[in-house]
Amino acid sequence: MPDTTPATSTVLPLLPALSAQAERLVELGVHELAGLSATELRAFAAAAEAPAGGALLAVHPERAPASALAPLLRLDDKSGFVVTDMPDVDLFAPLDTVPLPDAPLYLLTGLDRGDHLANWTPNEALPALTAEARTPLLLTEGIHWVLQQPTVLERNHCFMTIGSRLRKPNGALDARTPALWISNGTGRDSRERRNAPKVGWCWAGNRHTWLGFASATSRRGQELKE
């Protein structure tokens, strides 16, 4: 297993206030994707209590799937996209060990990009995160993070979201693991997409020095109020 002693994760800025995150989602039209009113979204943010370190406001993936959220990503003048060989992106669902609140909106606390796990395989990283009492991010949660904090994606410091996996008809896990990174504009991405935020995948048994494993300490939801 790779040596992770140099715990040199980049210190990221605090997340925006929940009220600002709600306005960002309204501005992007995410509330409409989720079948919610702007009032409901703002009311949730106003009633929710974020810890001192901040929290991420997320929409349940069944309400706002990755295919709808990815094009809303933006780095400079480049819009986000899903790789062409991931047409089944919305079928990547939470692992059984990643319980979600039974609510359209919820909060994630204690976000970490997992830079210290770079060059681990997803198969190695998942039990390591579990041992640290951390929960891996879903793909949609990772997208929400970048929507609110675009600087979380950096060249050579991007991340996997291994809480989302695809199950085959026989029950076995598909070997692909979703991730977010910055396109180099090569191959099927096309030169026009160079430096665009990209939703793609990596093999569960492969290592990548530039991909960490995003995780959180908890998820919690609460009822919406008009």
Backbone as JSON, one array per atom type, in Angstrom:
{
  "sequence": "MPDTTPATSTVLPLLPALSAQAERLVELGVHELAGLSATELRAFAAAAEAPAGGALLAVHPERAPASALAPLLRLDDKSGFVVTDMPDVDLFAPLDTVPLPDAPLYLLTGLDRGDHLANWTPNEALPALTAEARTPLLLTEGIHWVLQQPTVLERNHCFMTIGSRLRKPNGALDARTPALWISNGTGRDSRERRNAPKVGWCWAGNRHTWLGFASATSRRGQELKE",
  "N": [[0.85, -1.19, 0.0], [0.55, 2.29, -0.75], [2.82, 4.77, 0.61], [1.66, 7.09, 2.89], [2.61, 9.01, 4.56], [3.49, 11.77, 4.19], [1.33, 13.96, 4.88], [0.11, 16.14, 3.14], [-2.17, 17.64, 2.38], [-3.8, 20.17, 0.55], [-4.74, 23.21, 2.03], [-7.94, 24.17, 1.93], [-10.17, 26.91, 1.16], [-12.82, 28.01, 3.4], [-16.15, 26.76, 3.01], [-18.79, 28.59, 1.34], [-21.33, 30.46, 3.14], [-24.39, 28.81, 4.11], [-26.68, 30.11, 3.19], [-25.68, 31.55, 1.02], [-24.87, 29.44, -0.57], [-27.35, 28.34, -1.18], [-28.44, 30.4, -2.75], [-26.72, 30.27, -4.89], [-27.38, 27.76, -6.0], [-30.02, 28.28, -6.72], [-29.6, 30.28, -8.61], [-28.39, 28.75, -10.6], [-30.45, 27.14, -11.3], [-30.87, 24.69, -10.09], [-32.74, 24.04, -8.18], [-35.07, 23.82, -9.66], [-34.51, 21.6, -11.26], [-34.64, 19.72, -9.26], [-37.26, 19.72, -8.58], [-38.15, 21.54, -6.7], [-39.12, 24.55, -5.0], [-37.73, 27.88, -5.13], [-38.11, 29.11, -2.74], [-38.39, 26.99, -0.92], [-35.81, 25.92, -1.0], [-34.26, 28.07, -0.06], [-35.37, 28.34, 2.47], [-34.66, 25.96, 3.71], [-31.87, 26.28, 3.87], [-31.79, 28.49, 5.55], [-32.82, 27.48, 7.92], [-31.12, 25.43, 8.59], [-28.31, 24.32, 10.51], [-25.02, 24.98, 10.38], [-21.84, 23.57, 11.17], [-18.86, 24.9, 12.79], [-16.79, 24.6, 10.95], [-18.1, 24.78, 8.58], [-20.45, 23.61, 6.04], [-21.66, 21.56, 3.36], [-24.27, 22.13, 1.12], [-26.42, 19.89, -0.3], [-28.24, 18.3, -2.96], [-30.44, 15.57, -3.12], [-29.38, 12.74, -4.98], [-31.34, 11.43, -6.53], [-33.06, 13.41, -7.11], [-31.61, 15.39, -8.45], [-29.67, 14.44, -10.83], [-26.32, 13.33, -11.8], [-25.82, 13.74, -14.56], [-27.34, 15.96, -15.16], [-26.3, 17.9, -13.48], [-23.55, 18.13, -14.09], [-23.08, 19.74, -16.51], [-23.4, 22.26, -15.44], [-21.16, 22.9, -14.08], [-18.23, 24.96, -13.96], [-15.16, 26.27, -14.99], [-13.26, 29.02, -15.22], [-13.87, 30.0, -18.43], [-14.97, 27.65, -19.27], [-17.33, 25.05, -19.6], [-18.64, 22.3, -17.67], [-18.55, 18.71, -18.28], [-19.6, 15.32, -19.07], [-17.73, 12.39, -19.62], [-17.66, 10.76, -22.82], [-17.76, 8.0, -22.81], [-19.26, 7.27, -20.64], [-22.12, 6.93, -20.58], [-23.96, 5.91, -18.86], [-23.91, 7.29, -16.51], [-25.77, 8.2, -14.59], [-26.64, 5.92, -13.39], [-24.9, 5.17, -11.49], [-24.92, 4.52, -8.22], [-25.42, 5.12, -4.63], [-23.2, 3.31, -2.51], [-23.99, 0.45, -0.43], [-23.01, 0.95, 2.07], [-23.13, 3.63, 2.33], [-25.27, 5.5, 3.6], [-28.03, 7.61, 2.8], [-29.7, 10.64, 3.77], [-33.25, 10.62, 4.1], [-34.44, 12.72, 2.42], [-35.0, 15.58, 0.32], [-33.04, 17.55, 0.37], [-29.9, 17.98, 1.95], [-27.17, 18.14, 4.35], [-23.59, 18.03, 4.18], [-20.82, 17.44, 6.22], [-17.47, 18.28, 7.32], [-15.79, 18.08, 5.0], [-13.26, 16.7, 2.9], [-10.64, 16.58, 0.58], [-8.99, 14.47, 0.27], [-6.27, 14.33, -0.43], [-4.1, 13.07, 0.75], [-4.41, 10.43, 0.18], [-3.77, 10.1, -2.4], [-2.54, 8.26, -5.17], [-3.33, 5.86, -4.17], [-5.33, 2.95, -4.78], [-8.85, 2.87, -5.63], [-9.97, 0.6, -4.46], [-8.29, 0.2, -2.29], [-8.52, 2.6, -0.93], [-11.18, 2.88, 0.02], [-11.65, 1.08, 2.34], [-9.76, 2.31, 3.98], [-10.77, 4.9, 4.4], [-13.11, 4.22, 5.73], [-12.04, 3.16, 8.05], [-11.14, 5.47, 9.18], [-13.44, 6.57, 10.05], [-14.83, 7.99, 8.15], [-16.9, 8.99, 5.37], [-17.18, 8.16, 1.98], [-17.53, 10.51, -0.69], [-20.42, 10.89, -2.8], [-20.82, 10.92, -6.38], [-22.55, 13.01, -7.25], [-22.43, 14.63, -4.99], [-19.78, 15.42, -5.02], [-19.84, 16.98, -7.33], [-21.58, 19.01, -6.49], [-19.9, 20.16, -4.59], [-17.85, 21.28, -6.17], [-19.39, 23.05, -7.65], [-19.99, 24.94, -5.73], [-17.5, 25.67, -4.84], [-15.27, 26.17, -6.88], [-12.46, 26.14, -6.92], [-11.68, 23.85, -5.67], [-11.03, 21.94, -7.46], [-7.99, 21.37, -8.83], [-5.14, 21.5, -10.94], [-3.36, 18.52, -10.9], [-4.37, 17.98, -8.41], [-7.01, 16.65, -7.97], [-10.09, 14.73, -7.57], [-11.55, 11.54, -6.6], [-14.82, 10.05, -6.37], [-15.85, 7.79, -4.7], [-18.05, 6.82, -3.37], [-20.16, 6.4, -4.98], [-21.2, 3.82, -7.04], [-21.59, 1.48, -9.71], [-23.75, -1.21, -10.08], [-23.65, -4.43, -11.54], [-25.93, -6.57, -13.41], [-25.63, -9.07, -12.18], [-25.07, -8.44, -9.58], [-22.47, -7.85, -8.87], [-19.91, -5.33, -8.51], [-19.39, -2.84, -10.96], [-16.29, -2.19, -12.52], [-15.56, 0.43, -12.83], [-14.88, 3.6, -11.35], [-16.21, 6.67, -10.32], [-15.03, 10.05, -10.93], [-13.8, 13.44, -10.55], [-12.13, 15.75, -12.54], [-9.77, 17.89, -14.31], [-9.96, 18.53, -17.68], [-7.55, 17.67, -20.19], [-7.97, 18.21, -22.76], [-7.54, 16.31, -24.72], [-7.77, 13.46, -26.96], [-11.03, 12.05, -27.05], [-12.15, 14.13, -25.66], [-11.71, 16.55, -26.92], [-10.05, 19.49, -28.18], [-11.29, 21.88, -27.62], [-12.31, 21.56, -25.12], [-10.26, 21.71, -23.33], [-9.01, 22.31, -20.12], [-11.52, 22.29, -19.0], [-13.95, 21.43, -16.47], [-14.38, 18.05, -15.62], [-16.32, 15.09, -15.63], [-15.57, 11.87, -15.06], [-14.16, 8.54, -15.12], [-12.29, 5.99, -13.37], [-10.39, 2.96, -13.19], [-11.13, 0.58, -10.63], [-8.95, -0.71, -9.56], [-6.7, 0.74, -10.15], [-4.0, 3.16, -9.79], [-3.55, 6.67, -9.24], [-1.58, 9.44, -9.22], [-2.49, 12.02, -9.05], [-5.06, 12.11, -8.14], [-7.09, 12.38, -5.38], [-9.23, 11.13, -2.71], [-12.31, 12.04, -2.15], [-14.14, 12.83, 0.8], [-16.41, 12.84, 3.65], [-17.47, 13.72, 7.01], [-20.05, 13.41, 7.94], [-23.57, 13.13, 7.03], [-26.59, 14.91, 7.0], [-30.1, 15.48, 7.16], [-33.15, 17.43, 7.02], [-36.59, 18.28, 7.48], [-38.29, 20.04, 4.86], [-39.38, 23.45, 4.82], [-41.91, 25.74, 4.0]],
  "CA": [[0.0, 0.0, 0.0], [1.42, 3.46, -0.84], [3.15, 5.52, 1.81], [0.88, 8.34, 2.98], [3.1, 9.81, 5.68], [3.45, 13.21, 3.96], [-0.07, 14.4, 4.82], [0.25, 17.52, 2.68], [-3.39, 18.1, 1.72], [-3.92, 21.61, 0.42], [-5.76, 23.82, 2.89], [-8.93, 24.82, 1.07], [-10.95, 27.94, 1.85], [-14.09, 27.55, 3.95], [-17.3, 26.82, 2.13], [-19.66, 29.75, 1.55], [-22.46, 30.27, 4.06], [-25.47, 28.03, 3.51], [-27.57, 31.02, 2.45], [-25.02, 31.84, -0.26], [-24.94, 28.22, -1.37], [-28.73, 28.22, -1.68], [-28.6, 31.36, -3.84], [-25.96, 29.75, -6.02], [-28.17, 26.69, -6.61], [-31.17, 28.93, -7.36], [-29.07, 30.95, -9.8], [-28.11, 27.73, -11.6], [-31.67, 26.41, -11.62], [-30.84, 23.34, -9.53], [-34.01, 23.8, -7.47], [-36.05, 23.38, -10.65], [-34.15, 20.21, -11.57], [-35.01, 18.88, -8.12], [-38.69, 19.84, -8.32], [-38.32, 22.35, -5.5], [-39.23, 25.99, -5.21], [-36.62, 28.66, -4.58], [-38.47, 29.38, -1.34], [-38.06, 25.8, -0.14], [-34.36, 25.81, -0.91], [-33.77, 29.13, 0.83], [-35.84, 28.07, 3.83], [-33.82, 24.89, 4.26], [-30.58, 26.87, 4.21], [-31.97, 29.41, 6.68], [-33.11, 26.72, 9.14], [-30.04, 24.47, 8.87], [-27.21, 24.8, 11.34], [-23.73, 24.48, 9.91], [-20.79, 23.61, 12.19], [-17.86, 25.97, 12.64], [-16.01, 24.39, 9.73], [-18.93, 24.89, 7.4], [-21.12, 22.41, 5.53], [-22.06, 21.62, 1.96], [-25.68, 21.91, 0.84], [-26.51, 18.97, -1.42], [-29.55, 17.81, -3.38], [-30.45, 14.12, -3.24], [-29.09, 12.39, -6.39], [-32.54, 11.05, -7.26], [-33.72, 14.66, -7.5], [-30.73, 16.12, -9.38], [-28.63, 13.47, -11.19], [-25.02, 13.84, -12.25], [-25.86, 14.19, -15.96], [-27.93, 17.3, -15.19], [-25.46, 18.82, -12.73], [-22.22, 18.29, -14.66], [-22.94, 20.89, -17.41], [-23.44, 23.51, -14.68], [-19.81, 23.17, -13.6], [-17.53, 25.95, -14.79], [-13.84, 26.76, -14.62], [-13.02, 30.14, -16.14], [-14.94, 30.1, -19.44], [-15.25, 26.29, -19.76], [-18.41, 24.35, -18.92], [-18.36, 20.92, -17.34], [-19.11, 17.68, -19.15], [-19.41, 13.91, -18.71], [-17.01, 11.72, -20.7], [-18.57, 10.1, -23.75], [-17.88, 6.57, -22.52], [-19.98, 7.09, -19.38], [-23.52, 7.29, -20.82], [-24.74, 5.37, -17.75], [-23.44, 7.99, -15.32], [-26.81, 8.34, -13.56], [-26.89, 4.62, -12.78], [-23.96, 5.0, -10.39], [-25.74, 4.76, -7.03], [-24.67, 5.01, -3.38], [-22.89, 2.0, -1.94], [-24.83, 0.09, 0.7], [-22.4, 1.5, 3.28], [-23.25, 5.09, 2.28], [-26.69, 5.84, 3.75], [-28.41, 9.0, 2.53], [-30.91, 11.1, 4.45], [-34.48, 10.5, 3.33], [-34.86, 14.11, 2.27], [-34.5, 16.11, -0.96], [-31.88, 18.37, 0.64], [-29.19, 17.58, 3.16], [-25.86, 18.76, 4.55], [-22.4, 17.22, 4.4], [-19.86, 18.15, 7.07], [-16.11, 17.75, 7.38], [-15.3, 17.69, 3.67], [-11.82, 16.6, 2.68], [-10.37, 16.14, -0.79], [-8.27, 13.2, 0.33], [-4.97, 14.38, -1.1], [-3.16, 12.15, 1.4], [-4.62, 9.1, -0.37], [-3.38, 10.07, -3.81], [-1.74, 7.1, -5.56], [-3.98, 4.64, -3.7], [-6.42, 2.51, -5.64], [-10.14, 2.96, -4.96], [-10.18, -0.59, -3.62], [-7.53, 0.39, -1.06], [-8.94, 3.83, -0.25], [-12.47, 2.75, 0.69], [-11.51, 0.63, 3.73], [-8.98, 3.29, 4.75], [-11.69, 5.95, 4.81], [-14.01, 3.62, 6.73], [-11.27, 3.04, 9.3], [-11.03, 6.82, 9.73], [-14.81, 7.0, 10.35], [-15.22, 8.95, 7.13], [-17.77, 8.43, 4.35], [-16.77, 8.68, 0.68], [-18.52, 11.33, -1.36], [-21.07, 10.46, -4.02], [-20.47, 11.76, -7.53], [-23.34, 14.25, -7.22], [-21.93, 15.47, -3.9], [-18.54, 16.03, -5.51], [-20.22, 18.04, -8.26], [-22.08, 20.12, -5.67], [-18.75, 20.81, -3.96], [-17.18, 22.11, -7.17], [-20.3, 24.14, -7.99], [-19.89, 25.97, -4.69], [-16.1, 26.01, -4.57], [-14.56, 25.68, -8.07], [-11.01, 25.96, -6.69], [-11.39, 22.53, -5.11], [-10.38, 21.23, -8.56], [-6.72, 21.98, -9.2], [-4.24, 20.63, -11.69], [-2.6, 17.58, -10.07], [-5.05, 17.78, -7.13], [-8.44, 16.44, -8.2], [-10.53, 13.69, -6.63], [-12.52, 10.5, -6.91], [-16.04, 10.04, -5.55], [-16.08, 6.34, -4.75], [-19.29, 6.44, -2.71], [-21.07, 6.04, -6.06], [-20.74, 2.71, -7.87], [-22.59, 0.84, -10.57], [-23.85, -2.67, -9.91], [-24.02, -5.21, -12.71], [-27.12, -7.4, -13.17], [-25.33, -10.2, -11.29], [-24.82, -7.94, -8.24], [-21.08, -7.45, -8.72], [-19.65, -3.93, -8.82], [-18.68, -2.45, -12.16], [-14.92, -1.82, -12.13], [-15.33, 1.87, -12.97], [-15.15, 4.45, -10.18], [-16.32, 8.04, -10.84], [-14.08, 11.06, -10.44], [-13.85, 14.78, -11.15], [-10.83, 16.35, -12.75], [-9.71, 18.94, -15.32], [-9.62, 17.93, -18.97], [-6.38, 18.12, -20.92], [-8.37, 18.51, -24.12], [-6.99, 15.31, -25.63], [-8.66, 12.35, -27.3], [-12.44, 12.35, -27.32], [-12.57, 15.36, -24.98], [-11.54, 17.62, -27.92], [-9.22, 20.62, -27.75], [-12.15, 22.95, -27.1], [-12.62, 21.29, -23.7], [-9.07, 21.79, -22.48], [-9.2, 23.06, -18.87], [-12.91, 22.22, -18.54], [-14.19, 20.44, -15.41], [-14.73, 16.8, -16.31], [-16.79, 13.92, -14.88], [-15.09, 10.67, -15.74], [-14.04, 7.35, -14.28], [-11.01, 5.28, -13.32], [-10.57, 1.56, -12.76], [-11.08, 0.42, -9.17], [-7.66, -1.26, -9.13], [-5.61, 1.56, -10.66], [-3.52, 4.27, -8.98], [-3.32, 7.94, -9.94], [-0.91, 10.34, -8.29], [-3.16, 13.33, -9.06], [-6.44, 11.96, -7.68], [-7.36, 11.99, -4.01], [-10.51, 10.46, -2.5], [-13.11, 12.98, -1.37], [-14.96, 12.2, 1.84], [-17.03, 13.72, 4.63], [-17.65, 13.08, 8.31], [-21.46, 13.06, 8.17], [-24.66, 13.68, 6.23], [-27.81, 15.04, 7.79], [-31.17, 16.19, 6.5], [-34.26, 17.86, 7.85], [-37.77, 18.53, 6.65], [-38.39, 21.35, 4.23], [-40.44, 24.35, 5.29], [-42.22, 26.85, 3.09]],
  "C": [[0.89, 1.24, 0.0], [1.66, 4.12, 0.5], [2.37, 6.83, 1.82], [1.39, 9.23, 4.11], [3.16, 11.3, 5.4], [2.01, 13.69, 3.8], [-0.1, 15.88, 4.45], [-0.99, 17.97, 1.9], [-3.42, 19.63, 1.7], [-5.01, 22.12, 1.36], [-6.7, 24.62, 2.0], [-9.68, 25.88, 1.84], [-12.25, 27.36, 2.38], [-15.19, 27.65, 2.91], [-18.09, 28.1, 2.36], [-20.74, 29.44, 2.58], [-23.57, 29.53, 3.34], [-26.43, 28.91, 2.71], [-26.98, 31.36, 1.08], [-25.04, 30.62, -1.17], [-26.34, 28.04, -1.97], [-28.94, 29.17, -2.86], [-27.86, 30.89, -5.09], [-26.76, 28.67, -6.75], [-29.41, 27.26, -7.31], [-30.74, 29.6, -8.66], [-28.84, 29.96, -10.94], [-29.35, 26.94, -12.02], [-31.72, 25.0, -11.06], [-32.14, 23.03, -8.79], [-35.08, 23.31, -8.43], [-35.77, 21.95, -11.09], [-34.7, 19.26, -10.51], [-36.5, 18.93, -7.82], [-39.0, 20.59, -7.05], [-38.52, 23.81, -5.88], [-37.99, 26.68, -4.63], [-36.87, 28.95, -3.11], [-38.1, 28.2, -0.45], [-36.55, 25.67, 0.06], [-33.79, 26.84, 0.06], [-34.17, 28.87, 2.28], [-35.03, 26.96, 4.48], [-32.48, 25.46, 4.72], [-30.68, 27.76, 5.44], [-32.15, 28.65, 7.99], [-31.96, 25.8, 9.54], [-28.95, 25.13, 9.7], [-25.91, 24.16, 10.87], [-22.71, 24.55, 11.05], [-19.77, 24.69, 11.88], [-17.07, 25.84, 11.35], [-16.81, 24.49, 8.46], [-19.54, 23.56, 6.99], [-21.5, 22.65, 4.08], [-23.54, 21.29, 1.83], [-25.78, 21.05, -0.42], [-27.95, 18.58, -1.69], [-29.45, 16.3, -3.57], [-30.25, 13.73, -4.71], [-30.31, 11.94, -7.19], [-33.32, 12.28, -7.73], [-32.91, 15.42, -8.56], [-29.56, 15.21, -9.74], [-27.38, 14.12, -11.75], [-25.07, 14.39, -13.67], [-26.43, 15.59, -16.08], [-27.05, 18.32, -14.49], [-24.13, 19.12, -13.42], [-22.11, 19.49, -15.61], [-22.98, 22.24, -16.71], [-22.07, 23.87, -14.11], [-19.13, 24.17, -14.53], [-16.19, 26.3, -14.16], [-13.45, 27.8, -15.66], [-14.16, 30.19, -17.15], [-15.36, 28.73, -19.97], [-16.32, 25.61, -18.91], [-18.03, 22.89, -18.68], [-19.03, 19.94, -18.3], [-18.85, 16.3, -18.57], [-18.72, 13.23, -19.89], [-17.98, 10.89, -21.55], [-18.75, 8.62, -23.44], [-18.47, 6.31, -21.12], [-21.44, 7.5, -19.57], [-24.45, 6.83, -19.7], [-24.41, 6.06, -16.43], [-24.5, 8.05, -14.21], [-27.19, 7.02, -12.9], [-25.9, 4.31, -11.66], [-24.65, 5.45, -9.11], [-24.9, 4.63, -5.76], [-24.39, 3.56, -2.99], [-23.81, 1.72, -0.76], [-24.32, 0.68, 2.01], [-22.45, 3.02, 3.32], [-24.72, 5.46, 2.38], [-26.94, 7.32, 3.51], [-29.62, 9.38, 3.34], [-32.13, 10.96, 3.53], [-35.11, 11.88, 3.21], [-34.3, 14.63, 0.96], [-33.24, 16.95, -0.82], [-31.21, 17.9, 1.91], [-27.83, 18.27, 3.22], [-24.78, 17.7, 4.68], [-21.42, 18.05, 5.22], [-18.49, 17.5, 6.97], [-15.55, 17.31, 6.05], [-13.78, 17.68, 3.61], [-11.59, 16.02, 1.3], [-9.58, 14.83, -0.84], [-6.96, 13.18, -0.41], [-3.99, 13.36, -0.53], [-3.31, 10.72, 0.9], [-4.3, 9.03, -1.86], [-2.41, 8.92, -4.04], [-2.19, 5.82, -4.85], [-4.99, 4.22, -4.77], [-7.74, 2.74, -4.91], [-10.4, 1.77, -4.04], [-9.43, -0.48, -2.3], [-8.08, 1.56, -0.24], [-10.24, 3.66, 0.53], [-12.34, 2.21, 2.11], [-10.7, 1.59, 4.59], [-9.87, 4.41, 5.24], [-12.65, 5.43, 5.89], [-13.32, 3.53, 8.08], [-11.1, 4.39, 9.98], [-12.38, 7.4, 10.12], [-15.25, 8.11, 9.4], [-16.07, 8.24, 6.07], [-17.39, 9.01, 2.99], [-17.89, 9.47, 0.02], [-19.15, 10.58, -2.54], [-20.62, 11.38, -5.15], [-21.24, 13.07, -7.5], [-22.87, 15.19, -6.12], [-20.63, 16.16, -4.31], [-18.83, 17.17, -6.47], [-20.74, 19.25, -7.5], [-20.91, 20.88, -5.04], [-18.07, 21.76, -4.94], [-18.08, 23.26, -7.63], [-20.16, 25.3, -7.0], [-18.46, 26.48, -4.51], [-15.24, 25.5, -5.73], [-13.08, 25.42, -7.85], [-10.66, 24.63, -6.05], [-10.79, 21.62, -6.19], [-9.13, 22.0, -8.97], [-5.94, 21.01, -10.06], [-3.41, 19.82, -10.7], [-3.22, 17.36, -8.69], [-6.56, 17.73, -7.36], [-8.88, 15.25, -7.36], [-11.55, 12.71, -7.21], [-13.71, 10.6, -5.95], [-16.54, 8.59, -5.49], [-17.27, 5.88, -3.9], [-20.34, 6.01, -3.72], [-20.46, 4.9, -6.88], [-21.91, 2.13, -8.65], [-22.57, -0.66, -10.33], [-24.29, -3.33, -11.21], [-25.27, -6.02, -12.38], [-26.88, -8.56, -12.22], [-25.0, -9.76, -9.86], [-23.4, -7.48, -8.0], [-20.92, -5.97, -9.09], [-18.94, -3.78, -10.15], [-17.3, -1.94, -11.73], [-14.64, -0.34, -12.25], [-15.68, 2.6, -11.67], [-15.15, 5.91, -10.65], [-15.35, 9.01, -10.18], [-14.34, 12.39, -11.15], [-12.43, 15.29, -11.32], [-10.91, 17.38, -13.87], [-9.21, 18.33, -16.62], [-8.33, 18.53, -19.55], [-6.72, 18.45, -22.37], [-7.82, 17.54, -25.15], [-8.04, 14.25, -25.93], [-10.08, 12.81, -27.58], [-12.94, 13.59, -26.58], [-12.62, 16.54, -25.95], [-10.78, 18.8, -27.33], [-10.05, 21.75, -27.15], [-12.45, 22.78, -25.62], [-11.39, 21.3, -22.81], [-9.35, 22.74, -21.32], [-10.65, 23.09, -18.39], [-13.04, 21.21, -17.41], [-14.86, 19.2, -16.02], [-15.2, 15.74, -15.31], [-16.38, 12.69, -15.67], [-15.0, 9.5, -14.78], [-12.63, 6.8, -14.37], [-11.29, 3.86, -12.87], [-10.35, 1.45, -11.27], [-9.74, -0.1, -8.67], [-6.47, -0.44, -9.56], [-5.26, 2.71, -9.71], [-3.33, 5.52, -9.85], [-2.75, 8.94, -8.94], [-1.64, 11.67, -8.12], [-4.61, 13.27, -8.6], [-6.48, 11.54, -6.22], [-8.72, 11.31, -3.93], [-11.35, 11.32, -1.57], [-14.02, 12.25, -0.39], [-15.51, 13.27, 2.77], [-17.11, 12.99, 5.96], [-19.1, 12.68, 8.55], [-22.36, 13.67, 7.11], [-25.87, 13.83, 7.15], [-28.84, 15.89, 7.03], [-32.2, 16.67, 7.51], [-35.42, 18.21, 6.93], [-37.76, 19.94, 6.09], [-39.54, 22.14, 4.83], [-40.64, 25.45, 4.28], [-42.1, 28.16, 3.85]]
}
